[in-house]
Amino acid sequence: MSDSIWYPSFQAEPVSEPLKVLYGKGAEVVLSDGRTLIDAISSKWVNIHGHAHPLISKAILDQSLQIEHVVFSGFTHQPAIEFAQKLTHLLPSPLSRVFFSDNGSTAIEIALKIALQYHINNGDAGRQTFVAFEGAYHGETMGAMALGASTRAKIPFSECMFDVKRFPFPETWILDTSTEKREDEVISEMGSWLAEHSGIVAAVIIEPLIQGAGGMRMCRSVFLEKLKSLCETFDILLIFDEVITGFGRTGDYFACMKSEVSPDFLCMSRGITGGYIPFAVTVTSEKVYEAFHTEDTGNTFVHGHAYTANPLGCAAAIANLDIMQTEQKFRKVDTLQESFELRLLERKDIEKVRRSGTVLAFDIPTEGKDCARFVSELKNKFVDHGVMIQPINNTVYVSPPYCVTKEQLDKVYNAIFEVLNEIASETGNSDS
């Protein structure tokens, strides 16, 4: 381990040497010790087309020979214009205005700030409260972290957080028989609370269809429809955090398209450049934009950073969209995952099998186990079987790059079944 690098979230885990990756190609990465791993999680939902995609690499090289960066305040450039046009043309109405940034947390922060200032610009400064959902994760900057569930990462900064009203997330899974009841209970609870407090609410934020870092918990499109209706009833802005669900993950380009629900804000990052360059955007409506586009300079949204709309990021993002629209491989992975879903349902030693598009997840019972140690051991077991999988607590999920082959996915699930059998053997249990 390098003495100079401060690795993220590393100090609290058992000290072990990080695995050094030499290079990647397609759905695989090669380690310095010669082992090859199938990247079954797209390196945390980022490398959606796999590693070292020639078209994205070429787009970045070509752009770097023209202009690699230019200040975006008072200037613009063709890659930014082209990407914004391509993206908004793809998105449903009324999403039409693109604000550039550089990571998922910042995309969320921008949505929060715009939502607050939108109400201030419209003479309704009392709307200062945000509504979120239990188990959520929206990032690790201060505002984004305030929205999320309580975690060890949040504890040192708890006194700096603004208050957030939270409601249960109506998670569901295959063969679940109580989904509709949970959805109706949440909507009823929210409706009652908003009837008394809607005048203080700036916006509601949700990870549509899949709560990512919260454990790959999933909800139905019909719940998002009910939530949108509730927001419209009380004139509240709706923010979709699609940092993880965007760019094909749910089986369509975006979860808002899969669910046929259009929010007031759409925040996206992760897969936006195919894993090449840190990049993000916050997309909103013309209605919201017009609250800032006035002669009153006090209404200006004063936010930006040095790398806003970086041309290399824009070029990668354009290539990424072109690949998605030309190849449509995320739809193939959606179909492949369905067959593995059936195999998982046959097992008796796992719980809550669930799938949304290209993402398939399940829980391993951990009663009586040290969960942190168990997860660490699981990661190592998967690596030993030639697969990169990083469980979230007791949740194992597969979210592969769209270039993955049927044979590679077979290897991934064979590794999962072998690891489950090893766990059953160690505990004296069986899946039968």
N, C-alpha and C positions, 0 to 999 in steps of 0.2 A: 504494500500500500504506500502511495506517495505521502511523504511527510508534509507536503505543501498544499494538498487538496483537502478541503472541508466538504466531505460528502453529505448530501442531504439526508436528514433523518437517520443518521448512521450511529451516532454516539450511544443511543439507548438500546441498540441491538447488539447481540453477541458479536464481538470483534472477529471478523474474518476477512480474508483478502478478497477484494472485489474481483470479479471475473473480467479479464482484459479481452476486449473484442478487437480483433485485427481488421476485419472487413466483413461486409455483408453483401449478399446478392439475392435478389428476390425475397423469398420468405425465410431465408436462412442467414445466420451469422456464424463466423468462424472465430473461435477463441485462440488465444496465444498458445494454449497447450495442445492445439490441433483438433479439438473437438468441434463438431458442427451442431448447432442448435436450430430447431425450427422456431422462429419467432411467432408464437401462437397468440401474442397480445399486441402485435404491431408496435412493439416498444411503447406501451401505454397509449394505444389508440392514435399514434402519430404517423407511423410509416404505412399509410393505407395502401400504397401500391408496392410495398416491399422496399428493399434497400437498393440503392444505386440504380434508380430508374433512368435509362439513357435520355429520355425526352425531357425530364425535369433538369437533369444535369446539363444538357445542352442549352436549355432555355436560360439557365443561370449564367453559363459561360458566355453565351451570345450577348446577354444583357450587360455583363461586366465589361465587355469591350466597347459599350456605348456610353453608359453612365451608371456607375455603381451606387451613387447616392447623391441626393441634392436636398437641400432644406425644403420642406413642404409648406412653409409659412410664406405666402406670397408667390409661390412657384407651384407648378404641377408638372406632370410628365405622362407620356403615353401609356406606360404599363399600369399606372394607377387608374387612369381613365378607362382603359380596356377592361381591367379586372372588375371595377365597380359596375360597368355596363353588363358584362357577362353574368355577374352574380345577381344583380337585381332583375335581370331578364329571366333568370331561372327561378327566383323566389316568388312566392305568392303575394298578391296585393294585401296590404298597402305598404309593404316593405320596399323602400325606394331610395333611402339615403344611407350612405356608407361612411362610417368614421373609422379610420385606420389606427391600429395600435400594434402591440408586439407580443402579447401573451394572453391566456385565458382570464387570469385574474384582472388584468387591466381592462379587458373588454367588459367584464362585469362592473368594475369601478366606474367606467364611462357611462354605462347604462344607468347606474344608480345616480350619478351626478346629473345626467341629463334629465332623468325623471324628477328629481328634486327641483332643479332649476326650471323645468317646464311649468310646474305648478306655481313657482314664485313669479315667473314671467307672466303668468296668466292671472296674477293677483290672488293666489290661493296658497300663501306661505305656510299655512297650518298643516299641510300634508307632508309630514316628516317621517312617518312610520312605514317600514317595509314588512311585508308578510312573506314568510318562507315556509318550508316544510321540514319536519323532523327527519334527521338522517341525511340532510342535504350537504353537499360540498360544492362551493362556488369559487374556491381559490384561497390563496394565502396572503394576499395583501389585506390591509386592515378592514376595509369595508366588506370585501368579499368574505373574509373570515368571520365577520360578525354575523353574516347570513347563515353560515354553516352550522352543523351540529357541534356540540361540545366535544372536543378531542384534547389529547395531551398537548398538541401544538397550540391550542387556543388559550390554555390556562394562564400562561405568564402575561397575556395581554387582555385578560377578561375585563379589567377595569377601564380599558380604552375603547371597548366596543359600544356601539349604539344598540338600543333595545330593538328587538325584532319579535313580532308576533308569529308563532309557529303553530302549524296544524299537522296532524298525522298524515303521512304519505300512504295512500291506499295501495300498498304493494300487492302484487298478484303473482301467480305462478301457474304452470300447467296443472290441470286437475283441481285447481282451487275452486271451491263451491261458494265462497262467501265474499267474492270480490264486489259484487254490486252493492251488497249491504254496507261494506266498509266505505265504498265511494259515496253512497248516499249519506252516511253518517258524517263524513268529512264535509261534504257540501252543505249539509244542514247546519253543522257547527259553525262553519265559516259564514254562512248566510246570516245566522243569528248575531254573530259578533260584528259583522260588517254593517248590519242594520243600525247598530248603535255607534260604530266607530269609523265608518267609511270616510268621514270628513277629515280624518287625520292620516289616511293611508295614501302614500305616494305611488306604490306599485306592489304587485305580487310577482314573485320570482319562483320558477320551477325548472328542474331538469326534465324536459318532456320525454316520456316513455321509459327512460332509464336513469336512475340515480347511480352515477358512476362510482366514485370513490366511496360512497356510502354503502357499498356492497352489491352493486349491480342489481338493485331492487327495481322492479318494473311496474308500470301502471298501464292502464288501457287508454286508448284514444278517446273513448267515451267520457272518461274522467276529465280529460283536457277540454273537451267540448263543454262540459258542465262548468268547469272553472272559467272558461272564456265568457260564457253566458253570465256568470256571477259578476265578473269584472265589468262587463258592459252594463249590467243592472245598476251598479254603484259607481259607474264612471271612474274606474280604476285602471291604471296602465298595467299591462301584462308583459313580463320579461321571460323569454325562453332562453335558458342557458344551454346552448347547443355546442359547447366547447368539446364535449365528448360525442354527442349524438349526431353531430353534423357530418356531412360528406360521406353519406352512404351507410353509416353504421346500422340504422334501423331498417334498412331495406329500401329506402328511398333517399333522395339527395339529402333531405333534412327531415327531422322528426315532425316539424310543422307541416310538411307536405304529406308525410305518412299518415298523420292524424287529421289532416285537413282542417287545422286550426291555425289561424294567423295571429301572432302576438303583436304587440306594439314595438317590442325590441327583440332582436335576435343576436345573441353573442356567440361568436365562433372562433376557434383557434385549432389546436392539436393537428388535425389532418389537413389543414388549409393549404400547406405547401408540400404535402406529401412527406413531411418529416425533415425537410432540408433546412429551413430557416425559421427562426422564431417570428411569428406573424399572427395577427388577429384583426378582426373587425367587429364593430357593433353596428348593426343595421337597424334603422328605425323608419318611421312613416313620415310622409310629407306634413301631416298634421302636427307632429312633434317638431319637425324642423322649422316650420313656419313660426313657432313661438319664439325662436331665436333670431330669425331672419327679419329683423325690423330695423328702423332707423335709430332706435335707442341702443347706444353702445353698451348700456348696462345689461342688456339682454344677451350679450355675446357669450357663447360657451368657451371659456378660456381654458383650454386643455390641449396638451400636445407633448411630444417628446422628440428628441433629436432624430430618431430613426423612423419617424412617422412615414408610412407609405414608402418604405425603402424599395427602390426599383428592383433589386434582386429578389426580394420577397414577393413583390407583385408579379414578376416574371415566373417565379416558381408556382405561385397560386394560379396564374393563368394556365400554365401547363398542366397543373393538377386537375383543374376543371375540364380541360380539353380531354385528358385521358379518361376521366370519369364518364364524360358524355359519349366519347367514341367507343370505349371498351365495355362499359356497363358491367364490369366484372363483379361489382358488389351484389348484383342481383343473382349471379351464379353462386356466390358464397352463401347468400340467404337460403337458396335451395339446398345446398350441401349440408348446411347446419341442421336443417329440418330432419334429415335422415339420422344424424347423430343424436338429436333430441329423442328420437324413439328408442335408441339403444340405452340412453341414460335412464329413461323412464322404467326400464326393466330392472334396474338395480334397487335393492332394498336398504342399502347402507348409505344413501344420500337423500337429501330433502330438497324440496322447493325447486325442482327443475324448471327453468324458465328461459324463454328466448324472445328476442326482439331483433328481427332481421339477421344480421351477421353475428350477433352476440348471443352466446349460449352460456348459461351459468347454473350452478347448483351449490347447495350448502353441504358441508360435511359435519355431522354432529360432533361437538367437542366437549360434551359434558364430562367433567372430571379431569380435563386436560388443561395444561398451561397453554393458552391460546397463542401467545406470542412465540413460544418455543415451537409449538406445533406448526405454525405457519412457516417459521424459519426452516424447519425440517422438511416441510412439503416442497418449498422452493428448491432445496438441494436434491430431493428425490426426483423432481421433474428434470432438473439439469442432468442428473445421472442417467435419465432415460432419453436424453437428447432433445429436450423441449424447454423453451423459455416460457414459463408460466409463473406469475406472481400473484398468489391468492390475496384477497382482501379479507382479513380476519379468517373466518372459516368458509369463505366463498371462493370457489374455483370458477374461473371464467375463461372462455376461449373467444378471442376477438381478432381473428387473423387478418393479415394483409390480403387484399383482394386478388393478388396473383397466386395465392396458395393453390396447390393442386389437390385433387381428390386423394392421391397417394400420400401427400404430406399430411393432410387432415386425418387420414387413417392412422398414420404414425402418432399424431398428437393424441387421438382418443385411445389408441392402444396403450400409450404411455399412461394416460389417466387411469385406465382400467387396471393396469399393472400396479400403479401406485395405490389405488383403492384396495386392491387385493392384498398388498403388503401391509397396509394399515389394518385391514381385517385380520390378517394373520398375526400381527403384533398384539392385537387386543383380544384375539380369540373369538372374534365375531365372523360372520359370513354374510354375503349379500343375498344369499338364498333364503 
